[in-house]
């Protein structure tokens, strides 16, 4: 199973970007997406931004991850 996580581009230094993922900033490669911009929301897999997403979808996915983390803490 593969998993992509969502994040927001905070800084660009092509071909890389600093992306905020759940409050943690990490460097990802953005060569696979067209015209990356600061503030864009992206799906990230294996260190690569693989797709731009809109804010509504970002919020939806972020809520899913929050629920997963809560359930993990409860175990």
DRENDRENMI-329529 format. One record per residue: residue number from 1; x, y, z of N, C-alpha, C in turn. Coordinates in steps of 0.2 Angstrom, whole numbers. Each point is the difference from the previous one (the first is absolute). Layout:
// residues N
[pt NUM, [X, Y, Z], [X, Y, Z], [X, Y, Z]],
...
// end
This chain:
// residues 75
[pt 1, [4, -6, 0], [-4, 6, 0], [4, 6, 0]],
[pt 2, [-1, 5, -4], [3, 6, 0], [-4, 6, 3]],
[pt 3, [3, 4, 3], [-3, 6, 4], [3, 6, -2]],
[pt 4, [-4, 5, -2], [2, 7, -1], [-3, 4, 5]],
[pt 5, [4, 5, 2], [-2, 5, 5], [-1, 7, -2]],
[pt 6, [-4, 4, 2], [-1, 7, -3], [4, 5, 4]],
[pt 7, [2, 5, -3], [4, 5, 3], [-1, 7, -4]],
[pt 8, [3, 5, 3], [-1, 7, -3], [8, 2, -2]],
[pt 9, [1, 2, -6], [6, 3, -2], [1, 7, 4]],
[pt 10, [6, 0, 4], [1, 6, 3], [6, 4, -3]],
[pt 11, [4, -3, -4], [6, 3, -3], [2, -4, -6]],
[pt 12, [3, 4, -5], [2, -4, -6], [7, 2, -1]],
[pt 13, [4, -5, -2], [7, 0, -3], [0, -5, -5]],
[pt 14, [-3, 1, -6], [-1, -6, -5], [7, -3, -1]],
[pt 15, [0, -7, 0], [-6, -4, -1], [-3, -3, 7]],
[pt 16, [2, 4, 5], [-3, -2, 7], [-4, 5, 3]],
[pt 17, [-4, -2, 5], [-4, 4, 4], [0, -2, 7]],
[pt 18, [-1, 5, 4], [-1, -1, 7], [-8, -1, 1]],
[pt 19, [-2, -6, 3], [-7, -1, 0], [-2, -1, 8]],
[pt 20, [-5, 3, 2], [-3, -1, 7], [-5, -6, 0]],
[pt 21, [2, -5, 4], [-4, -6, 0], [-1, -1, 8]],
[pt 22, [-7, 2, 2], [-2, -1, 6], [5, 3, 5]],
[pt 23, [2, 6, -2], [4, 4, 5], [8, -1, -1]],
[pt 24, [2, -5, -4], [7, -1, -1], [2, 2, -7]],
[pt 25, [5, 4, 0], [2, 2, -7], [6, -5, -3]],
[pt 26, [-1, -2, -6], [4, -5, -3], [2, 2, -7]],
[pt 27, [5, -2, -3], [2, 2, -7], [-3, -6, -4]],
[pt 28, [-3, 2, -6], [-3, -5, -5], [2, 3, -7]],
[pt 29, [0, -5, -4], [2, 1, -7], [-7, 2, -4]],
[pt 30, [0, 6, -3], [-7, 2, -3], [1, -1, -8]],
[pt 31, [4, -3, -3], [1, -1, -7], [-6, -3, -3]],
[pt 32, [-4, -4, 3], [-5, -4, -3], [-7, 4, -1]],
[pt 33, [0, 6, 4], [-6, 4, -1], [1, 6, -4]],
[pt 34, [-5, 3, -3], [1, 5, -5], [-1, 7, 4]],
[pt 35, [5, 4, -1], [0, 7, 3], [-2, 0, 7]],
[pt 36, [5, -3, 4], [-1, 1, 7], [1, 7, 3]],
[pt 37, [-5, 2, 5], [0, 6, 3], [0, 0, 7]],
[pt 38, [3, 5, 4], [-1, 0, 7], [-7, 1, 1]],
[pt 39, [-3, -4, 5], [-7, 0, 2], [-3, -6, -3]],
[pt 40, [2, -3, -5], [-3, -6, -3], [0, -6, 5]],
[pt 41, [-6, -3, -1], [-1, -7, 4], [2, -5, -5]],
[pt 42, [4, -5, 3], [2, -6, -4], [0, -6, 3]],
[pt 43, [-1, -6, -3], [1, -6, 2], [7, -2, -1]],
[pt 44, [3, -4, 6], [7, -1, 0], [1, -8, 1]],
[pt 45, [4, -3, -4], [1, -7, 0], [8, -1, -1]],
[pt 46, [3, -3, 5], [7, -2, -1], [5, 6, -1]],
[pt 47, [-2, 6, 3], [4, 5, -1], [-1, 5, -6]],
[pt 48, [-6, -2, -4], [-1, 4, -6], [-8, 2, 1]],
[pt 49, [-1, 7, -2], [-6, 2, -1], [-3, -3, -6]],
[pt 50, [-6, -3, 0], [-2, -4, -6], [-6, 3, -3]],
[pt 51, [-4, 4, 4], [-6, 3, -3], [-2, 7, 4]],
[pt 52, [-2, 5, -3], [-3, 6, 3], [-7, -2, 2]],
[pt 53, [-2, 2, 6], [-7, -1, 2], [-3, 7, 2]],
[pt 54, [-7, 0, 1], [-3, 7, 2], [0, 0, 8]],
[pt 55, [-2, 5, 2], [0, 1, 8], [-6, -4, 3]],
[pt 56, [-5, -1, -4], [-6, -4, 3], [3, -8, 1]],
[pt 57, [3, -2, -5], [3, -7, 0], [5, -1, 5]],
[pt 58, [4, 5, 0], [6, 0, 6], [-4, 0, 6]],
[pt 59, [-5, 4, 2], [-3, 0, 6], [-3, -7, 2]],
[pt 60, [-3, -3, -5], [-3, -7, 0], [5, -5, 2]],
[pt 61, [6, 0, -4], [5, -5, 2], [3, 1, 7]],
[pt 62, [1, 7, 1], [3, 1, 7], [-4, -2, 5]],
[pt 63, [-7, 0, 0], [-4, -2, 5], [0, -8, 0]],
[pt 64, [1, -3, -5], [0, -8, 0], [7, -1, 4]],
[pt 65, [5, 3, -2], [7, -2, 4], [-1, 2, 7]],
[pt 66, [-3, 5, 2], [-2, 2, 7], [-3, -6, 4]],
[pt 67, [-6, -2, -4], [-3, -6, 3], [4, -6, 1]],
[pt 68, [4, -1, -5], [5, -6, 0], [4, 1, 6]],
[pt 69, [3, 5, 1], [5, 2, 6], [-4, -1, 7]],
[pt 70, [-6, 2, 0], [-4, 0, 6], [-1, -8, 2]],
[pt 71, [-2, -3, -5], [-1, -8, 1], [6, -3, 2]],
[pt 72, [6, 2, -3], [6, -3, 2], [2, 1, 7]],
[pt 73, [-1, 6, 2], [1, 2, 7], [-4, -3, 5]],
[pt 74, [-6, -2, -2], [-5, -3, 5], [2, -8, 1]],
[pt 75, [3, -3, -5], [2, -7, 1], [6, 0, 4]],
// end
